[in-house]
Amino acid sequence: MVALRVTSEFWISAFKKRLEGQGIPIFVIQKGDNLAGAIIIRVSNLRGNAKVFIQEPTLTGERSWIEFLNGSDIEIEAFLENQIRFDVDLWILEVEEHTGINFFEEFLL
């Protein structure tokens, strides 16, 4: 059985509407391929630190979000710049979240 996937652009649009509806600011920092561009989400605590979330396939073939990196804004910026050089089709989203809400559990690809 083939799993159906939505386009990156469609998923991001829905994700933005969901977060904005909760009053959580989200910005597209890097626009990637509309159909199948990988997505990286940077979650900033607005106090000089951030986390980076990426998708990883599970043993069952589904995809889930994992926290890939946690560090200072300087470290995160260097990581993201390297990723952009490596993958020009990459989407980078930035979420400003300082209240500790975990919005990934309900909103997976």
Backbone bond lengths (Angstrom), bond angles and torsions (degrees), N, CA, C in turn:
res aa  C-N    CA-C-N  psi(-1)  N-CA   C-N-CA  omega(-1)  CA-C   N-CA-C  phi
1 M - - - 1.454 - - 1.521 109.31 -
2 V 1.299 116.23 135.10 1.458 121.74 -179.32 1.526 109.18 -95.44
3 A 1.318 115.54 128.49 1.469 120.14 177.59 1.522 109.33 -80.25
4 L 1.308 116.15 134.24 1.453 120.58 177.57 1.517 109.56 -84.79
5 R 1.315 115.75 139.63 1.463 120.46 178.82 1.513 109.06 -125.51
6 V 1.300 114.57 144.09 1.461 119.62 175.80 1.524 108.40 -83.76
7 T 1.320 116.28 161.55 1.455 119.48 178.08 1.518 110.03 -71.09
8 S 1.312 115.69 157.94 1.468 120.53 178.20 1.520 110.55 -60.15
9 E 1.319 116.26 -44.25 1.471 120.72 -178.15 1.533 111.03 -61.53
10 F 1.319 117.49 -42.95 1.465 121.61 179.81 1.528 110.61 -64.48
11 W 1.353 116.95 -46.52 1.459 120.63 -179.39 1.530 111.02 -60.80
12 I 1.328 116.22 -43.97 1.467 120.50 -179.10 1.515 110.77 -63.80
13 S 1.319 116.72 -40.99 1.461 120.45 178.03 1.533 110.77 -59.75
14 A 1.325 116.68 -45.73 1.467 120.73 179.33 1.530 111.31 -66.41
15 F 1.331 116.61 -40.75 1.459 121.69 179.55 1.530 110.57 -62.15
16 K 1.345 116.00 -44.54 1.471 120.44 178.72 1.525 110.89 -60.56
17 K 1.324 117.17 -45.55 1.465 120.15 -179.76 1.519 111.16 -62.05
18 R 1.323 116.62 -39.34 1.462 120.73 -179.70 1.526 110.94 -64.02
19 L 1.338 116.81 -47.64 1.464 119.55 -178.52 1.519 111.97 -69.74
20 E 1.326 116.69 -42.92 1.463 119.66 179.37 1.523 110.72 -61.89
21 G 1.338 117.18 -33.04 1.461 121.34 176.33 1.523 112.37 -65.88
22 Q 1.335 116.17 -23.09 1.465 121.22 177.14 1.528 111.32 -96.37
23 G 1.326 116.82 4.85 1.462 120.69 179.67 1.518 113.73 77.15
24 I 1.336 117.58 21.72 1.458 121.84 -179.76 1.526 108.39 -101.98
25 P 1.335 118.52 117.20 1.468 120.91 -179.68 1.526 111.70 -66.89
26 I 1.333 115.60 137.41 1.460 122.08 177.66 1.523 108.49 -141.64
27 F 1.333 115.92 138.68 1.462 121.70 -176.89 1.522 109.88 -132.46
28 V 1.334 115.84 143.82 1.466 120.74 172.40 1.523 106.43 -88.47
29 I 1.325 116.92 111.70 1.461 123.20 -178.39 1.523 110.47 -87.37
30 Q 1.329 116.27 -37.69 1.460 122.25 -179.67 1.521 107.27 -137.21
31 K 1.341 116.40 122.37 1.461 120.58 178.03 1.516 108.35 -91.73
32 G 1.327 115.97 126.49 1.451 121.12 -178.30 1.514 112.15 -108.51
33 D 1.310 115.75 -158.07 1.459 122.20 179.42 1.525 109.79 -65.13
34 N 1.345 116.44 130.50 1.457 121.16 -176.12 1.524 113.54 -64.58
35 L 1.313 116.41 -33.11 1.462 118.96 -175.18 1.518 113.97 -86.51
36 A 1.327 116.83 -50.46 1.462 118.49 -170.08 1.522 113.71 -138.23
37 G 1.310 118.28 24.35 1.459 119.87 178.82 1.521 111.82 -67.31
38 A 1.320 116.07 136.52 1.467 120.38 175.80 1.524 109.19 -63.37
39 I 1.321 116.31 153.57 1.464 121.54 -176.93 1.532 109.24 -122.40
40 I 1.322 114.87 129.94 1.460 121.90 171.94 1.523 106.83 -117.49
41 I 1.322 115.33 135.01 1.464 119.60 178.69 1.520 108.91 -116.57
42 R 1.317 114.34 123.09 1.463 121.82 175.93 1.525 107.15 -100.40
43 V 1.320 116.36 126.05 1.461 121.29 178.86 1.520 107.23 -111.35
44 S 1.326 116.33 111.68 1.458 122.38 -177.58 1.523 109.95 -96.95
45 N 1.340 115.55 136.15 1.463 118.71 176.59 1.527 111.52 -91.58
46 L 1.333 117.06 2.88 1.470 123.89 178.05 1.532 112.80 64.52
47 R 1.323 117.12 17.70 1.465 121.86 177.75 1.523 110.96 -127.81
48 G 1.342 116.46 24.61 1.457 120.50 175.99 1.514 115.71 95.00
49 N 1.316 117.07 3.36 1.467 120.91 178.39 1.515 109.73 -129.46
50 A 1.323 115.29 157.23 1.457 120.80 179.78 1.516 109.64 -152.21
51 K 1.329 114.52 165.13 1.458 122.62 174.35 1.522 107.38 -123.18
52 V 1.324 115.76 150.21 1.453 121.58 176.38 1.522 107.68 -117.36
53 F 1.334 115.68 129.76 1.454 122.03 177.59 1.517 109.20 -114.65
54 I 1.328 115.59 136.10 1.465 122.10 176.14 1.519 107.66 -129.77
55 Q 1.337 115.27 167.08 1.455 119.39 176.00 1.515 110.25 -95.47
56 E 1.320 113.89 144.37 1.451 120.25 179.12 1.527 107.78 -137.13
57 P 1.327 116.96 137.43 1.473 118.25 177.54 1.526 111.02 -70.48
58 T 1.325 115.93 143.36 1.456 121.48 176.42 1.525 109.07 -90.78
59 L 1.307 117.24 176.33 1.466 121.37 178.82 1.528 112.07 -64.37
60 T 1.326 116.87 -25.02 1.472 120.74 -179.91 1.521 112.30 -87.69
61 G 1.327 117.67 0.41 1.457 120.85 179.05 1.517 114.28 92.38
62 E 1.323 117.15 -6.95 1.461 120.29 176.33 1.522 108.29 -77.85
63 R 1.311 116.57 173.74 1.457 120.58 179.19 1.523 108.36 -118.70
64 S 1.325 115.62 142.70 1.462 119.65 177.36 1.525 108.91 -137.82
65 W 1.312 115.56 155.80 1.464 121.53 178.92 1.516 109.16 -83.91
66 I 1.330 116.07 137.21 1.462 120.91 174.68 1.530 108.25 -129.95
67 E 1.315 114.74 150.40 1.463 119.70 172.83 1.523 106.65 -78.33
68 F 1.322 116.03 115.10 1.459 122.13 -174.97 1.518 112.43 -94.22
69 L 1.332 116.19 -33.67 1.457 120.68 -174.86 1.516 109.09 -150.53
70 N 1.321 115.35 142.88 1.457 122.07 177.87 1.520 105.88 -139.25
71 G 1.333 117.58 120.09 1.456 118.54 -177.91 1.510 112.99 -173.36
72 S 1.313 114.70 -166.62 1.464 120.68 -179.62 1.527 109.58 -72.01
73 D 1.320 115.79 159.70 1.457 120.13 177.89 1.523 111.78 -57.25
74 I 1.321 117.42 -35.72 1.469 121.45 179.80 1.528 110.51 -64.28
75 E 1.327 116.74 -45.10 1.470 120.79 178.31 1.526 111.30 -63.60
76 I 1.315 115.81 -41.87 1.464 120.41 -178.61 1.528 110.26 -66.14
77 E 1.335 117.08 -43.02 1.477 120.43 178.38 1.519 111.26 -59.33
78 A 1.321 117.32 -44.09 1.472 121.00 179.63 1.531 110.15 -62.25
79 F 1.315 117.30 -42.67 1.463 120.85 178.40 1.524 110.99 -61.57
80 L 1.333 116.46 -47.03 1.470 120.17 -177.74 1.531 111.73 -65.61
81 E 1.315 117.87 -39.00 1.469 120.57 176.76 1.524 110.86 -60.70
82 N 1.318 117.57 -41.12 1.465 121.17 177.22 1.526 111.18 -64.06
83 Q 1.316 116.66 -40.85 1.456 120.36 180.00 1.526 111.80 -64.74
84 I 1.336 116.36 -39.26 1.470 120.49 178.10 1.524 110.74 -64.21
85 R 1.319 117.22 -40.23 1.474 120.18 177.52 1.525 111.06 -64.40
86 F 1.317 116.56 -34.33 1.458 122.20 -177.86 1.530 112.16 -77.69
87 D 1.342 117.69 -37.39 1.465 122.23 -173.62 1.529 110.03 -135.55
88 V 1.309 116.95 100.23 1.468 120.83 -177.35 1.529 112.01 -72.92
89 D 1.340 118.00 -14.90 1.466 122.03 179.33 1.528 113.09 -89.14
90 L 1.307 116.89 5.45 1.463 124.20 -174.28 1.525 112.35 -74.85
91 W 1.316 115.74 138.69 1.459 122.84 170.47 1.528 107.64 -99.46
92 I 1.337 116.18 137.09 1.465 120.49 172.38 1.519 107.95 -125.33
93 L 1.313 114.91 122.98 1.461 121.73 177.27 1.514 108.21 -110.13
94 E 1.320 115.91 144.88 1.464 119.75 174.35 1.512 108.87 -121.27
95 V 1.319 114.53 128.54 1.456 122.30 179.33 1.514 107.49 -114.83
96 E 1.311 116.56 130.94 1.462 121.38 175.80 1.519 107.33 -95.34
97 E 1.308 115.51 107.93 1.461 119.91 -175.87 1.513 109.54 -139.81
98 H 1.283 116.50 116.46 1.465 120.18 -179.08 1.512 112.92 -123.31
99 T 1.322 117.64 5.37 1.461 119.60 -178.17 1.519 113.08 -100.92
100 G 1.315 118.31 -1.47 1.456 121.44 175.96 1.516 115.79 84.87
101 I 1.325 118.31 12.00 1.463 120.78 178.85 1.530 109.10 -70.28
102 N 1.336 116.35 132.20 1.460 120.74 174.44 1.521 108.12 -99.54
103 F 1.318 116.85 99.33 1.455 121.11 -176.18 1.519 112.53 -90.61
104 F 1.326 118.93 -2.10 1.461 121.29 -178.45 1.520 112.78 -77.49
105 E 1.321 118.74 -30.28 1.450 120.73 -176.04 1.515 112.09 -61.08
106 E 1.327 118.68 -34.35 1.452 121.51 -178.18 1.517 112.90 -92.50
107 F 1.306 118.50 -15.01 1.457 119.50 -168.09 1.522 110.54 -130.82
108 L 1.311 116.22 75.55 1.447 121.08 -179.39 1.526 110.59 -100.24
109 L 1.314 115.89 158.40 1.469 120.06 174.47 1.505 109.02 -73.54
